[in-house]
């Protein structure tokens, strides 16, 4: 992964931190950009990662105790990278989902 531009984002939720740690191991990722953290009104017992595919890669919606969006810009096919992420043993306690973001809908 190239040298990060600007300052490092250190504010990640517990679940997002585990996902980003595993994403850094995968080749073909240009940039990982964490977003704003929002509180979760639902119970925090289940953890979900939902991928929204975009033209530059994909956006992960990571929920646990809080909800956080993490944008991932890639050189490779985003579906391949997400499949690698789903199969990582360290993330086996997380439920993974996929969604398409289609223009005009």
NUPAVEX-680294 format. One record per residue: residue in three letters; x, y, z of N, C-alpha, C, O in turn. Coordinates in pm, whole numbers, plus 32768, in hexadecimal, padded with zeros to 4 digits. Each point is the difference from the previous one (the first is absolute). Layout:
! NUPAVEX-680294
ALA/X/Y/Z/X/Y/Z/X/Y/Z/X/Y/Z
...
END
This chain:
! NUPAVEX-680294
UNK/8055/7F8B/8000/7FAB/8075/8000/805A/807C/8000/8062/8003/804A
UNK/7F7F/8063/7F65/8053/8078/7FFA/8000/804D/8083/7FAE/7FE9/8059
UNK/80B0/8072/7FB0/800C/8055/8077/7F80/8052/8011/7FD1/803D/7FA0
UNK/7FF6/7FC6/80DA/7F83/804B/8014/8014/8097/7FED/8065/8038/802B
UNK/7F39/8008/7F95/8004/8090/7FED/7FBD/8042/8076/7FA1/7FCB/8039
UNK/8092/80AA/7FED/7FC2/8047/806F/8020/7FBC/8083/8067/7FBE/800D
UNK/7F43/8052/8053/801A/7FC3/8082/7FBB/7F79/800A/7FA2/7FE3/7FB6
UNK/808D/7FCC/80A5/7FC8/7F7B/8016/7F7C/800C/804C/7FF6/804E/805F
UNK/7FA7/7F66/7F7A/7F83/7FF9/804B/8013/7F95/806B/8020/7F8E/7FE1
UNK/7FCC/8095/809B/8011/7F9E/806A/7F7C/7FDC/8042/7FFB/7FA7/8054
UNK/7F9B/809E/7F87/7F7F/7FE7/8040/7FB4/7F93/7FB4/7FBD/801B/7F9C
UNK/804E/7F6C/8095/7FB8/7F8E/7FC8/7FB7/7FBB/8071/8031/7FFA/8071
UNK/7F5A/7FD1/7F71/7FBB/7FAF/8064/804A/7F7B/800F/8056/7FDF/7FAF
UNK/7F87/7FD7/80B7/8043/7F81/801A/7FF2/7F9F/7F8B/8062/7FC1/7FD8
UNK/7F27/8034/7FF2/7FE8/7FA7/7F8F/8046/8033/7F83/803D/7FB2/7FB7
UNK/7FBC/80D1/8030/8041/803B/7F8A/8097/7FF1/8007/8041/7FEC/7F9A
UNK/7FF7/801C/80DD/8090/7FF1/8010/802E/7F74/7FD7/8068/7FF2/7FBF
UNK/7F4C/7FA7/8065/8021/7F77/7FDA/7FF5/7FEE/7F68/8054/7FBD/7FC4
UNK/7F45/807E/7FFF/7FEC/7FF3/7F6F/806E/8049/7FB3/8036/7FCB/7F9F
UNK/7FED/80AF/808C/8069/804D/7FBE/8088/7FBC/800F/8050/8001/7FA2
UNK/7FCA/7FC3/80D0/807D/7FB7/8016/800E/7F8F/7F9A/806D/7FEB/7FC9
UNK/7F27/7FCF/801D/8003/7F93/7F9E/8005/8036/7F71/803E/7FC2/7FA9
UNK/7F80/80B0/803C/8004/803C/7F7A/808D/8029/7FD9/8025/7FF5/7F8B
UNK/802C/8038/80D5/8088/802B/7FE4/8057/7F8E/7FCE/8067/8018/7FC1
UNK/7F73/7F6D/805B/804C/7F8A/7FD5/7FE5/7FDB/7F6F/804E/7FB7/7FC4
UNK/7F46/807B/8002/7FD5/7FDB/7F79/8042/805D/7F9A/8002/807A/8013
UNK/8033/7F4C/7F82/803F/8052/7F98/7F96/803B/7FA3/7F92/7FCA/7FF4
UNK/8090/80A4/7FCC/7FA5/8040/7FA0/7FAC/806E/803C/7FA9/8036/7FBC
UNK/806F/7FEE/80C1/7FB4/806C/803F/8053/8080/7FFB/8072/8003/802E
UNK/7F53/8067/7F99/8046/8080/7FF4/7FF1/8054/807E/8060/803D/802F
UNK/7F27/7FC7/8009/7FE8/8058/8072/7F8C/7FCB/8054/7F9F/7FCA/7FCC
UNK/806D/8048/80B7/7F96/7FDF/805E/7FDF/8081/804A/8057/803A/8040
UNK/7F2B/7FF2/7FB9/7FD7/807F/803D/7F8E/7FEB/8061/7F8E/7FEE/7FD5
UNK/808E/8013/80AF/7F94/7FF2/8062/7FA7/807A/8004/802D/8071/7FEA
UNK/7F54/7F78/8031/7F9F/806D/8006/7FD4/801C/808F/803D/7FD1/8061
UNK/7F59/807A/7FAA/7FCA/802C/8081/7FC4/7F8B/804D/7FC7/7FA4/7FC5
UNK/8045/8060/80BE/7FC8/7F99/8057/7F7A/8031/8035/7FF6/806F/8034
UNK/7FA3/7F3D/7FBE/7F7B/8020/8035/7FDA/7F98/8067/802D/7F8E/7FF9
UNK/7F80/8097/8067/7FD5/7FA0/8065/7F9B/7FA0/7FC5/7FB5/8023/7FA4
UNK/8048/7F65/8090/7FA6/7F98/7FD0/7F8E/7FF0/8065/8019/7FE7/8076
UNK/7F6D/8027/7F5D/7F8D/7FF7/8059/7FD6/7F70/8018/7FB7/7FE4/805F
UNK/8077/7FC1/7F4B/7FDE/7F73/8011/805E/7FC0/8065/805D/8040/8031
UNK/7F8A/7F42/7FEE/8057/7FBA/805C/8089/7FEC/7FC2/800D/7FF1/7F87
UNK/8058/800F/80CC/8089/7FF8/7FCF/8035/7F71/7FFE/8079/7FEB/7FF5
UNK/7F30/7FB3/8017/802F/7F76/8008/802A/7FC8/7F79/8053/7FA6/7FFB
UNK/7F75/808C/7F97/8022/7FCD/7F7C/8053/8067/7FB3/7FEE/8079/800F
UNK/806D/7F54/7F9F/8057/8056/7FB1/7FEB/7FE2/7F6C/8000/7F8C/7FD6
UNK/7FED/80DE/7FDC/7FE5/7FF2/7F72/8061/8056/7FB0/8028/806C/802D
UNK/7FFE/7F64/7F5D/804B/804E/7F9F/7FB5/7FF4/7F7C/7FF1/7F93/7FCA
UNK/7FE1/80DF/8002/7FB7/8003/7F83/8055/804C/7F9A/802F/806E/801B
UNK/7FE2/7F56/7F70/804F/803F/7F95/7FA3/803D/7F99/7FA5/7FBE/7FCD
UNK/8073/80C1/8013/7FBD/8047/7F92/806A/8016/7F96/8062/8047/8018
UNK/7F8C/7F7E/7F73/8063/800D/7F95/7FEE/8084/7FB8/7F91/8027/7FDE
UNK/80DE/801D/800B/8000/807F/7FB9/8062/7FF7/7F8B/8040/7F99/7FED
UNK/7FCD/80D2/7FC6/805A/7FFE/7F8C/8093/7FFD/8029/8052/7FCD/7FB4
UNK/7FD1/8068/80C1/808B/8004/802C/8028/7F8D/805A/8076/7FF4/8022
UNK/7F2D/7FB8/8003/801D/7F91/805B/7F80/7FD8/8047/7FA0/7FD4/7FC2
UNK/8060/803B/80C3/7F88/7FE3/804C/8001/804C/8083/8068/8030/802E
UNK/7F22/7FDC/800D/7FEE/8043/807F/7FCB/7F99/8062/7F9D/7FBD/7FE4
UNK/80A4/8037/808F/7FD4/7FA2/8066/7FB0/8049/8069/802C/8068/8033
UNK/7F61/7F65/7FEE/7FAE/8032/806E/8013/7F9C/8071/7FCA/7F91/7FFB
UNK/8082/8095/806A/8027/7FA6/806C/7FB0/8023/807C/8005/8072/8030
UNK/7FB0/7F2C/8004/7FAF/801A/8076/8022/7F9C/806E/801D/7F8C/7FE5
UNK/7FDF/80A4/8093/8019/7FB3/8079/7FC4/8053/8070/7F87/8012/8005
UNK/80CE/8020/8055/7FCF/805C/8066/7FDA/8085/7FC1/7FA2/8042/802C
UNK/80A8/7FE6/7F6D/7FE5/807A/7FB3/8001/7FDD/7F6C/8022/7F90/7FD9
UNK/7FB8/80D1/7FD5/7FFF/7FEC/7F6E/8067/805C/7FC3/8008/8076/8022
UNK/8049/7F54/7F82/8064/8050/7FBC/800C/7FD5/7F6E/7FFC/7F89/7FE1
UNK/8013/80D9/7FC7/8018/7FE4/7F72/8095/800A/7FE7/8043/805B/8032
UNK/7FF2/7F46/7F80/808C/8000/7FDA/8006/7FF0/7F68/7FD3/7F9A/7FCB
UNK/8064/80C9/7FF0/800D/7FFA/7F6E/8084/7FBD/7FDD/8067/801D/803C
UNK/7F95/7F88/7F62/8076/7FB8/7FD4/800E/8014/7F69/7FA8/7FDA/7FB4
UNK/80C8/8062/8022/801C/8016/7F73/8061/7F94/7FD3/8064/7FE5/8042
UNK/7F7D/7FDC/7F4B/804D/7F8B/7FD5/8030/800A/7F70/7FCB/804C/7FAF
UNK/809C/7F65/8034/8030/7FED/7F77/7FC0/7F83/7FC4/7FE9/7FF9/7F87
UNK/7FFC/7FA5/80CD/7FC7/7F81/7FD6/7F68/8005/8004/7FC5/8067/8023
UNK/7FFC/7F29/7FBA/7F70/7FF4/8007/7FD5/8001/8094/8034/7FB4/8051
UNK/7F6E/80A1/7FD0/7FD5/8010/808B/7FBF/7F81/8036/800C/7FE3/8077
UNK/7FB0/7FD2/7F36/7FBF/7F84/802D/8067/7F98/802B/7FE9/7FB6/8060
UNK/8089/8043/7F5A/806A/7FA2/8026/8039/8024/8089/8017/7FA9/8053
UNK/8000/80D7/7FC2/8038/802C/8080/7F9E/7FE6/8071/8028/7FD3/806B
UNK/7F58/8048/7F7E/7F9C/7FE7/8068/7FF4/7F6A/801D/7FEB/7FDA/8073
UNK/8022/7FD3/7F28/7FFE/7F6F/8014/8076/7FD3/8056/7FF0/7FAB/8058
UNK/8087/808E/7F8F/8075/7FE2/8053/7FE7/802A/8091/8024/7FB8/805D
UNK/7F9E/80BC/7FB4/7FE4/8033/8086/7F9F/7FA4/804A/8011/7FE6/8077
UNK/7F89/7FEA/7F42/7F9C/7FA7/803D/803C/7F7C/802F/7FD1/7FC6/8062
UNK/8096/800A/7F5A/8039/7F7E/8020/806F/8005/8069/8037/7F99/8024
UNK/7FEA/80DD/800D/806A/800B/8064/7FD0/7FC8/8086/7F93/8020/802F
UNK/80C0/7F8D/800A/7FDC/7FB8/807A/7FE9/805E/8077/7FAA/7FE5/8054
UNK/80A1/8086/7FB3/7FF4/805D/8072/7F79/8048/8002/7FD6/8033/8068
UNK/7FE6/7FD3/7F25/7F80/8046/7FF5/7F8A/7FA0/7FF9/7F95/8026/7FD0
UNK/807C/7F60/805E/7F96/7F9B/7FF5/7F86/801F/8058/7F95/7FC9/7FE9
UNK/807A/808D/807B/7F91/8022/805A/7FA6/806F/7FC8/7F9D/8025/803E
UNK/8086/800F/7F4C/7FB6/806E/7FC3/7FAA/7FCA/7F8D/802D/7FAB/7FB4
UNK/7F59/8088/8040/7FA6/7FDC/7F92/8017/8062/7F8D/7FFB/8079/8013
UNK/801E/7F52/7F74/801C/8053/7F8C/7F88/8001/7FA1/7FC0/7F9A/7FEA
UNK/8024/80DD/7FDE/7F93/8012/7F9F/8035/8053/7F8C/8067/8042/800C
UNK/7F52/7FB9/7F83/8025/8050/7F8A/7F86/804A/7FCB/7F90/7FCD/8007
UNK/8087/80AD/7FC3/7F97/8050/7FC1/803A/8044/7F87/8077/801C/7FFB
UNK/7F36/7FFE/7FA3/8027/804C/7F89/7FCE/808E/8010/7F8E/8016/8026
UNK/80C7/8048/7FBC/7FD7/808D/7FFC/7FF2/8023/7F6D/8063/800E/7FB9
UNK/7F22/8000/801B/7FE8/801A/7F73/7FD7/8092/7FEC/7FAF/8034/804D
UNK/8088/800E/7F4E/7FDE/808C/7FE9/7F6C/8011/7FDD/7FC7/7FB1/7FB5
UNK/7FFE/80B8/8082/7F76/8020/7FDF/7F98/7FB5/8051/7F88/8012/7FEA
UNK/80A3/7F9A/8074/7F9E/7FB5/8051/8006/802F/808E/7FB6/7FCE/8055
END
